[in-house]
Amino acid sequence: MCMPTNLAIDDRLLSQALDVGGYKTKRATVNEALREFIQRRQRIEIVKLFGKIEYDTCYDYKKERHRR
């Protein structure tokens, strides 16, 4: 899905992102930056779960496997 948008983006940041990312267009650079931003935020949410989930120490994943 594409939506036309007019944004005021810091030229220095965009120029640096183009150089670092190696993308040819501003559009590709911004799209990749947004993907990375989302992935990073999702990982932070997963890390918050560490220590909050209790696992069954008796669970044997090998017993649950089924041969074809």
Biopython code that builds the backbone (N, CA, C, O; Angstrom):
import numpy as np
from Bio.PDB.StructureBuilder import StructureBuilder

atoms = [
    (1, "MET", "N", (0.848, -1.175, 0.000)),
    (1, "MET", "CA", (0.000, 0.000, 0.000)),
    (1, "MET", "C", (0.894, 1.238, 0.000)),
    (1, "MET", "O", (1.796, 1.347, 0.830)),
    (2, "CYS", "N", (0.663, 2.130, -0.880)),
    (2, "CYS", "CA", (1.414, 3.380, -0.945)),
    (2, "CYS", "C", (0.470, 4.538, -0.715)),
    (2, "CYS", "O", (-0.651, 4.572, -1.223)),
    (3, "MET", "N", (0.954, 5.480, 0.063)),
    (3, "MET", "CA", (0.143, 6.669, 0.282)),
    (3, "MET", "C", (1.016, 7.883, 0.017)),
    (3, "MET", "O", (2.099, 8.005, 0.591)),
    (4, "PRO", "N", (0.565, 8.766, -0.832)),
    (4, "PRO", "CA", (1.359, 9.962, -1.103)),
    (4, "PRO", "C", (1.440, 10.821, 0.154)),
    (4, "PRO", "O", (0.432, 11.092, 0.807)),
    (5, "THR", "N", (2.649, 11.237, 0.475)),
    (5, "THR", "CA", (2.862, 11.985, 1.705)),
    (5, "THR", "C", (3.881, 13.082, 1.472)),
    (5, "THR", "O", (4.878, 12.880, 0.779)),
    (6, "ASN", "N", (3.636, 14.212, 2.038)),
    (6, "ASN", "CA", (4.610, 15.296, 2.043)),
    (6, "ASN", "C", (5.164, 15.399, 3.452)),
    (6, "ASN", "O", (4.430, 15.686, 4.398)),
    (7, "LEU", "N", (6.448, 15.166, 3.585)),
    (7, "LEU", "CA", (7.088, 15.219, 4.892)),
    (7, "LEU", "C", (8.259, 16.182, 4.863)),
    (7, "LEU", "O", (8.954, 16.312, 3.855)),
    (8, "ALA", "N", (8.462, 16.844, 5.971)),
    (8, "ALA", "CA", (9.641, 17.696, 6.120)),
    (8, "ALA", "C", (10.707, 16.848, 6.809)),
    (8, "ALA", "O", (10.693, 16.695, 8.030)),
    (9, "ILE", "N", (11.626, 16.301, 6.023)),
    (9, "ILE", "CA", (12.666, 15.414, 6.543)),
    (9, "ILE", "C", (13.981, 16.176, 6.557)),
    (9, "ILE", "O", (14.321, 16.882, 5.607)),
    (10, "ASP", "N", (14.707, 16.019, 7.645)),
    (10, "ASP", "CA", (16.007, 16.668, 7.788)),
    (10, "ASP", "C", (16.926, 16.210, 6.648)),
    (10, "ASP", "O", (17.234, 15.024, 6.531)),
    (11, "ASP", "N", (17.356, 17.148, 5.822)),
    (11, "ASP", "CA", (18.186, 16.818, 4.653)),
    (11, "ASP", "C", (19.499, 16.146, 5.034)),
    (11, "ASP", "O", (19.963, 15.243, 4.338)),
    (12, "ARG", "N", (20.096, 16.586, 6.136)),
    (12, "ARG", "CA", (21.365, 15.986, 6.560)),
    (12, "ARG", "C", (21.179, 14.522, 6.957)),
    (12, "ARG", "O", (21.986, 13.661, 6.607)),
    (13, "LEU", "N", (20.101, 14.260, 7.692)),
    (13, "LEU", "CA", (19.826, 12.876, 8.101)),
    (13, "LEU", "C", (19.547, 11.995, 6.896)),
    (13, "LEU", "O", (20.059, 10.880, 6.804)),
    (14, "LEU", "N", (18.749, 12.486, 5.990)),
    (14, "LEU", "CA", (18.405, 11.708, 4.803)),
    (14, "LEU", "C", (19.642, 11.451, 3.943)),
    (14, "LEU", "O", (19.824, 10.350, 3.425)),
    (15, "SER", "N", (20.480, 12.459, 3.797)),
    (15, "SER", "CA", (21.704, 12.301, 3.015)),
    (15, "SER", "C", (22.623, 11.269, 3.654)),
    (15, "SER", "O", (23.203, 10.430, 2.965)),
    (16, "GLN", "N", (22.750, 11.337, 4.962)),
    (16, "GLN", "CA", (23.582, 10.368, 5.680)),
    (16, "GLN", "C", (23.001, 8.963, 5.565)),
    (16, "GLN", "O", (23.745, 8.000, 5.384)),
    (17, "ALA", "N", (21.683, 8.837, 5.669)),
    (17, "ALA", "CA", (21.028, 7.533, 5.550)),
    (17, "ALA", "C", (21.228, 6.955, 4.150)),
    (17, "ALA", "O", (21.426, 5.749, 4.000)),
    (18, "LEU", "N", (21.178, 7.803, 3.132)),
    (18, "LEU", "CA", (21.418, 7.348, 1.758)),
    (18, "LEU", "C", (22.833, 6.787, 1.630)),
    (18, "LEU", "O", (23.036, 5.732, 1.028)),
    (19, "ASP", "N", (23.808, 7.497, 2.198)),
    (19, "ASP", "CA", (25.205, 7.047, 2.131)),
    (19, "ASP", "C", (25.408, 5.740, 2.892)),
    (19, "ASP", "O", (26.002, 4.795, 2.375)),
    (20, "VAL", "N", (24.910, 5.699, 4.119)),
    (20, "VAL", "CA", (25.109, 4.521, 4.965)),
    (20, "VAL", "C", (24.364, 3.308, 4.420)),
    (20, "VAL", "O", (24.894, 2.197, 4.408)),
    (21, "GLY", "N", (23.140, 3.529, 3.974)),
    (21, "GLY", "CA", (22.310, 2.422, 3.506)),
    (21, "GLY", "C", (22.655, 1.946, 2.112)),
    (21, "GLY", "O", (22.392, 0.796, 1.760)),
    (22, "GLY", "N", (23.238, 2.815, 1.324)),
    (22, "GLY", "CA", (23.596, 2.432, -0.025)),
    (22, "GLY", "C", (22.419, 2.353, -0.983)),
    (22, "GLY", "O", (22.518, 1.742, -2.047)),
    (23, "TYR", "N", (21.318, 2.965, -0.609)),
    (23, "TYR", "CA", (20.148, 2.951, -1.487)),
    (23, "TYR", "C", (20.264, 4.060, -2.520)),
    (23, "TYR", "O", (20.936, 5.067, -2.299)),
    (24, "LYS", "N", (19.601, 3.859, -3.645)),
    (24, "LYS", "CA", (19.696, 4.820, -4.739)),
    (24, "LYS", "C", (18.648, 5.924, -4.645)),
    (24, "LYS", "O", (18.825, 7.006, -5.204)),
    (25, "THR", "N", (17.560, 5.647, -3.937)),
    (25, "THR", "CA", (16.483, 6.636, -3.881)),
    (25, "THR", "C", (16.143, 6.981, -2.435)),
    (25, "THR", "O", (16.392, 6.209, -1.509)),
    (26, "LYS", "N", (15.572, 8.155, -2.279)),
    (26, "LYS", "CA", (15.117, 8.581, -0.962)),
    (26, "LYS", "C", (13.993, 7.667, -0.473)),
    (26, "LYS", "O", (13.910, 7.318, 0.704)),
    (27, "ARG", "N", (13.147, 7.301, -1.407)),
    (27, "ARG", "CA", (12.000, 6.447, -1.072)),
    (27, "ARG", "C", (12.461, 5.105, -0.497)),
    (27, "ARG", "O", (11.952, 4.662, 0.532)),
    (28, "ALA", "N", (13.417, 4.465, -1.157)),
    (28, "ALA", "CA", (13.926, 3.180, -0.680)),
    (28, "ALA", "C", (14.590, 3.333, 0.681)),
    (28, "ALA", "O", (14.456, 2.469, 1.547)),
    (29, "THR", "N", (15.302, 4.427, 0.859)),
    (29, "THR", "CA", (15.984, 4.688, 2.124)),
    (29, "THR", "C", (14.985, 4.868, 3.258)),
    (29, "THR", "O", (15.149, 4.281, 4.328)),
    (30, "VAL", "N", (13.963, 5.666, 3.035)),
    (30, "VAL", "CA", (12.960, 5.914, 4.074)),
    (30, "VAL", "C", (12.176, 4.643, 4.374)),
    (30, "VAL", "O", (11.902, 4.358, 5.540)),
    (31, "ASN", "N", (11.808, 3.876, 3.357)),
    (31, "ASN", "CA", (11.073, 2.631, 3.591)),
    (31, "ASN", "C", (11.899, 1.648, 4.419)),
    (31, "ASN", "O", (11.373, 1.008, 5.329)),
    (32, "GLU", "N", (13.178, 1.528, 4.111)),
    (32, "GLU", "CA", (14.036, 0.627, 4.878)),
    (32, "GLU", "C", (14.211, 1.127, 6.304)),
    (32, "GLU", "O", (14.223, 0.333, 7.244)),
    (33, "ALA", "N", (14.346, 2.429, 6.468)),
    (33, "ALA", "CA", (14.476, 3.001, 7.813)),
    (33, "ALA", "C", (13.222, 2.711, 8.639)),
    (33, "ALA", "O", (13.315, 2.406, 9.828)),
    (34, "LEU", "N", (12.067, 2.805, 8.016)),
    (34, "LEU", "CA", (10.826, 2.500, 8.723)),
    (34, "LEU", "C", (10.750, 1.023, 9.099)),
    (34, "LEU", "O", (10.314, 0.686, 10.199)),
    (35, "ARG", "N", (11.173, 0.142, 8.192)),
    (35, "ARG", "CA", (11.194, -1.297, 8.502)),
    (35, "ARG", "C", (12.098, -1.580, 9.699)),
    (35, "ARG", "O", (11.724, -2.311, 10.617)),
    (36, "GLU", "N", (13.286, -0.992, 9.675)),
    (36, "GLU", "CA", (14.225, -1.208, 10.779)),
    (36, "GLU", "C", (13.689, -0.656, 12.095)),
    (36, "GLU", "O", (13.863, -1.272, 13.146)),
    (37, "PHE", "N", (13.044, 0.490, 12.038)),
    (37, "PHE", "CA", (12.448, 1.096, 13.222)),
    (37, "PHE", "C", (11.402, 0.161, 13.835)),
    (37, "PHE", "O", (11.390, -0.068, 15.045)),
    (38, "ILE", "N", (10.532, -0.371, 12.989)),
    (38, "ILE", "CA", (9.474, -1.275, 13.453)),
    (38, "ILE", "C", (10.073, -2.546, 14.044)),
    (38, "ILE", "O", (9.653, -2.988, 15.114)),
    (39, "GLN", "N", (11.045, -3.136, 13.361)),
    (39, "GLN", "CA", (11.683, -4.355, 13.860)),
    (39, "GLN", "C", (12.331, -4.127, 15.222)),
    (39, "GLN", "O", (12.209, -4.960, 16.119)),
    (40, "ARG", "N", (13.013, -3.010, 15.372)),
    (40, "ARG", "CA", (13.684, -2.704, 16.630)),
    (40, "ARG", "C", (12.669, -2.563, 17.755)),
    (40, "ARG", "O", (12.879, -3.088, 18.848)),
    (41, "ARG", "N", (11.577, -1.863, 17.499)),
    (41, "ARG", "CA", (10.553, -1.687, 18.530)),
    (41, "ARG", "C", (9.897, -3.018, 18.886)),
    (41, "ARG", "O", (9.574, -3.253, 20.051)),
    (42, "GLN", "N", (9.695, -3.893, 17.897)),
    (42, "GLN", "CA", (9.102, -5.198, 18.175)),
    (42, "GLN", "C", (10.038, -6.051, 19.021)),
    (42, "GLN", "O", (9.591, -6.773, 19.912)),
    (43, "ARG", "N", (11.340, -5.969, 18.742)),
    (43, "ARG", "CA", (12.308, -6.722, 19.546)),
    (43, "ARG", "C", (12.315, -6.229, 20.989)),
    (43, "ARG", "O", (12.448, -7.028, 21.916)),
    (44, "ILE", "N", (12.176, -4.937, 21.181)),
    (44, "ILE", "CA", (12.134, -4.391, 22.542)),
    (44, "ILE", "C", (10.947, -4.967, 23.298)),
    (44, "ILE", "O", (11.069, -5.299, 24.477)),
    (45, "GLU", "N", (9.807, -5.089, 22.639)),
    (45, "GLU", "CA", (8.621, -5.659, 23.276)),
    (45, "GLU", "C", (8.842, -7.119, 23.653)),
    (45, "GLU", "O", (8.383, -7.566, 24.704)),
    (46, "ILE", "N", (9.540, -7.863, 22.800)),
    (46, "ILE", "CA", (9.820, -9.270, 23.097)),
    (46, "ILE", "C", (10.754, -9.382, 24.285)),
    (46, "ILE", "O", (10.559, -10.238, 25.148)),
    (47, "VAL", "N", (11.764, -8.530, 24.342)),
    (47, "VAL", "CA", (12.720, -8.562, 25.442)),
    (47, "VAL", "C", (12.019, -8.298, 26.767)),
    (47, "VAL", "O", (12.422, -8.842, 27.795)),
    (48, "LYS", "N", (10.990, -7.481, 26.761)),
    (48, "LYS", "CA", (10.243, -7.187, 27.986)),
    (48, "LYS", "C", (9.576, -8.444, 28.559)),
    (48, "LYS", "O", (9.250, -8.484, 29.745)),
    (49, "LEU", "N", (9.374, -9.458, 27.732)),
    (49, "LEU", "CA", (8.738, -10.692, 28.189)),
    (49, "LEU", "C", (9.710, -11.625, 28.912)),
    (49, "LEU", "O", (9.276, -12.543, 29.607)),
    (50, "PHE", "N", (11.022, -11.402, 28.756)),
    (50, "PHE", "CA", (11.998, -12.266, 29.403)),
    (50, "PHE", "C", (11.758, -12.293, 30.907)),
    (50, "PHE", "O", (11.632, -11.253, 31.553)),
    (51, "GLY", "N", (11.698, -13.498, 31.443)),
    (51, "GLY", "CA", (11.482, -13.668, 32.873)),
    (51, "GLY", "C", (10.024, -13.647, 33.286)),
    (51, "GLY", "O", (9.720, -13.875, 34.457)),
    (52, "LYS", "N", (9.124, -13.384, 32.373)),
    (52, "LYS", "CA", (7.705, -13.309, 32.707)),
    (52, "LYS", "C", (6.937, -14.558, 32.287)),
    (52, "LYS", "O", (5.809, -14.778, 32.727)),
    (53, "ILE", "N", (7.547, -15.365, 31.444)),
    (53, "ILE", "CA", (6.874, -16.564, 30.956)),
    (53, "ILE", "C", (7.450, -17.773, 31.684)),
    (53, "ILE", "O", (8.664, -17.972, 31.712)),
    (54, "GLU", "N", (6.571, -18.573, 32.268)),
    (54, "GLU", "CA", (7.016, -19.763, 32.975)),
    (54, "GLU", "C", (6.940, -20.952, 32.028)),
    (54, "GLU", "O", (5.946, -21.150, 31.329)),
    (55, "TYR", "N", (7.991, -21.724, 32.022)),
    (55, "TYR", "CA", (8.057, -22.899, 31.172)),
    (55, "TYR", "C", (7.928, -24.164, 32.010)),
    (55, "TYR", "O", (8.395, -24.226, 33.147)),
    (56, "ASP", "N", (7.291, -25.161, 31.431)),
    (56, "ASP", "CA", (7.149, -26.455, 32.093)),
    (56, "ASP", "C", (8.468, -27.204, 31.961)),
    (56, "ASP", "O", (8.858, -27.580, 30.856)),
    (57, "THR", "N", (9.146, -27.420, 33.055)),
    (57, "THR", "CA", (10.458, -28.071, 33.014)),
    (57, "THR", "C", (10.348, -29.544, 32.634)),
    (57, "THR", "O", (11.346, -30.152, 32.248)),
    (58, "CYS", "N", (9.171, -30.121, 32.735)),
    (58, "CYS", "CA", (8.982, -31.531, 32.391)),
    (58, "CYS", "C", (8.628, -31.724, 30.912)),
    (58, "CYS", "O", (8.578, -32.857, 30.432)),
    (59, "TYR", "N", (8.389, -30.659, 30.211)),
    (59, "TYR", "CA", (7.999, -30.751, 28.810)),
    (59, "TYR", "C", (9.144, -31.294, 27.970)),
    (59, "TYR", "O", (10.276, -30.817, 28.054)),
    (60, "ASP", "N", (8.828, -32.309, 27.150)),
    (60, "ASP", "CA", (9.833, -32.917, 26.282)),
    (60, "ASP", "C", (9.380, -32.736, 24.838)),
    (60, "ASP", "O", (8.503, -33.452, 24.355)),
    (61, "TYR", "N", (9.983, -31.782, 24.165)),
    (61, "TYR", "CA", (9.565, -31.478, 22.806)),
    (61, "TYR", "C", (9.817, -32.645, 21.860)),
    (61, "TYR", "O", (9.130, -32.775, 20.847)),
    (62, "LYS", "N", (10.786, -33.490, 22.173)),
    (62, "LYS", "CA", (11.085, -34.622, 21.298)),
    (62, "LYS", "C", (9.950, -35.641, 21.297)),
    (62, "LYS", "O", (9.709, -36.293, 20.281)),
    (63, "LYS", "N", (9.260, -35.784, 22.404)),
    (63, "LYS", "CA", (8.129, -36.708, 22.471)),
    (63, "LYS", "C", (6.963, -36.226, 21.618)),
    (63, "LYS", "O", (6.151, -37.031, 21.164)),
    (64, "GLU", "N", (6.879, -34.928, 21.402)),
    (64, "GLU", "CA", (5.794, -34.354, 20.619)),
    (64, "GLU", "C", (6.011, -34.450, 19.109)),
    (64, "GLU", "O", (5.087, -34.208, 18.333)),
    (65, "ARG", "N", (7.221, -34.800, 18.694)),
    (65, "ARG", "CA", (7.514, -34.914, 17.278)),
    (65, "ARG", "C", (6.805, -36.130, 16.697)),
    (65, "ARG", "O", (6.681, -37.163, 17.354)),
    (66, "HIS", "N", (6.352, -35.996, 15.479)),
    (66, "HIS", "CA", (5.701, -37.107, 14.807)),
    (66, "HIS", "C", (6.488, -37.452, 13.536)),
    (66, "HIS", "O", (6.800, -36.575, 12.731)),
    (67, "ARG", "N", (6.793, -38.694, 13.377)),
    (67, "ARG", "CA", (7.497, -39.134, 12.171)),
    (67, "ARG", "C", (6.520, -39.237, 11.028)),
    (67, "ARG", "O", (5.361, -39.599, 11.230)),
    (68, "ARG", "N", (6.970, -38.924, 9.833)),
    (68, "ARG", "CA", (6.100, -39.031, 8.667)),
    (68, "ARG", "C", (6.260, -40.369, 8.011)),
    (68, "ARG", "O", (5.604, -40.646, 7.006)),
]
sb = StructureBuilder()
sb.init_structure("model")
sb.init_model(0)
sb.init_chain("A")
sb.init_seg("    ")
for serial, (resi, resn, name, xyz) in enumerate(atoms, 1):
    if name == "N":
        sb.init_residue(resn, " ", resi, " ")
    sb.init_atom(name, np.array(xyz, "f"), 0.0, 1.0, " ", f" {name:<3s}", serial, name[0])
structure = sb.get_structure()
